[in-house]
């Protein structure tokens, strides 16, 4: 294994007057990410961290192309707008944004107590890098578009992934601390050669005021009444989320319907459903905002999400928070927090027969479905945004105050969910539960 140089170069950056203003108004936290909005997982996490920081009296400077309007309007927020211009590829647009972010942060660095970024967003140093995705792992996946089909589009995606492998390594090497959003992702980062004591796991949270149990409304979504109905939520423009395996499993599981939430225009999956003979049992509902997704969850009987590569999987927590039993795969980072008995977890996302058995079992065993739903709800109830953001802000405060490096005294949702002392470092890998 090629180990990166010891991270002496990644110590917190110097400031003219560290914490001079913190006694009066808290920290001034610089956050660098191309978008701060709630339409995707990374953007949602960033918005929740920023909102929690503001609620605790800190100031936040956002370096981004897009910002949530409500967040940007807060008096404690300064937004430094980045412009991608009209460049022909995402790779070039990313570089344009990263160069602007690097310059913008450098100009304001003495006013910031710490800088937080996500993966590769700039060329400069950061105090904390919160990692939500590793191109290194995705590039090696057998499900990368280049390995599935050789075409000009997949060739560009391969080039994009390879370039970002280099960029993300550079960004992580220049970060004081690295936050992974799941334990498997932490292992992946350490596998790149980064010292374990520099990498900490902070799981994502869930909004329990939005995602909660309640009566369904199948008529709203055109779903049939009185039949077992699963739900899949995710990007269906590519095969990474693995809807194809779910559709194949549906084809051999009679009596079950499936609702699919995700942009269907331009997707190959509606046609695939027709070819498999499940077009009448598969309901493509289109893209939805979070409130719509929550209502769709409440109108289904179980959630199925065997993504081929998912560093966390916020959607698992959101489904669980509505009380749905969960079918997922060990390849989903968040699956581990549902083990050993709060979800059906496949060892292999490609195992169509396993997925079919899991759906059939929930169809035929209402007691099991209710038990799994209650267990999932308990896990989600302890994995709140308050828990997640408290852990982030504790890390920020320790770094800004130059406290000695040590294991974080984290609020551990696993301990809460299991009702017993839980030592994450000595925990066994998440077991895969056979349906």
Secondary structure, 3 states (H helix, E strand, C coil): CCCCCCHHHHCCCCCCCCCCCHHHHCCEEEEECCEECCCCHHHHHHHHHHHHHHHCCCEEEEEECEECHHHHCCCCEEEEECCCCCCCCHHHHHHHHHHHHHHHHHHHHHHCCEEEECCCCCCCCEEEEEECCCHHHHHHCCCCHHHHCCCHHHHHHHHHHHHHHHHHHHHHHCEEEEEECCHHHHHHHHHCCCCHHHEEECCCCECCCCCCCCCCCHHHHCCCCCCEEEEEECCCCCCCCCHHHHHHHHHCCCCEEEEEEECCCCCCHHHHHHHCCCCCCEEEEECCCHHHHHHHHHCCCEEEECCCCECCCHHHHHHHHCCCEEEEECCEHHHHHHCCCCCEEECCCCCHHHHHHHHHHHHHCHHHHHHHHHHHHHHHHHCEHHHHHHHHHHHHHHHHCCCCCCCCCCCCHHHHHHCCCCCHHHCCCCCCCCC
